[in-house]
């Protein structure tokens, strides 16, 4: 890694650590008491896109306000030199407060982590592949981490999130 890349990586980690140090008020509520959900995704396959949209429709049918931000595959114009999404792309999504924020991006994905740290939410959920070491920053950012072996299986992951939320009692 050349010196410029080292400096850029160090600056990126410092920026994420500063954002993670901001206070976050955790509030876990049952599924029936949720009013809004934020969904974060990137590089969805055709099958995952179908699952994603079915989940959105199912939550909307429950009367929830659902907002989503999806990073497309070829998105160089939406990302800055640190790998963070540009503010004009993410501002509409991050300007709302969510009862539940679900990050469906792959393990240790900078896009999902950055959006999560910038969005106001009561409960932050992510998936972690146990075959990859977990970063301390990820552990400190998310309130609920669903662990599994191997890459994320979107349908199973979203089902598990709903299962946990239905088990919560006030």
Buried (B, 14 or more C-beta within 10 A) or exposed (E): EEEEEEEBEEEBEEBBEEBBEEEBEEEBBEBEEBEBBBBBBBBBEEEBEEBBEEBBEEBEEEEBBBBBBBBEEEBEEBBEEBEBBEEEBBEEBBEBEBBBBBBBBBBBBBBBBBBBBBBEBBBBBBBBBEEEEBBEBBEEBBBBBBEBEEEBBBBEBBEBBBEBBEEEEE
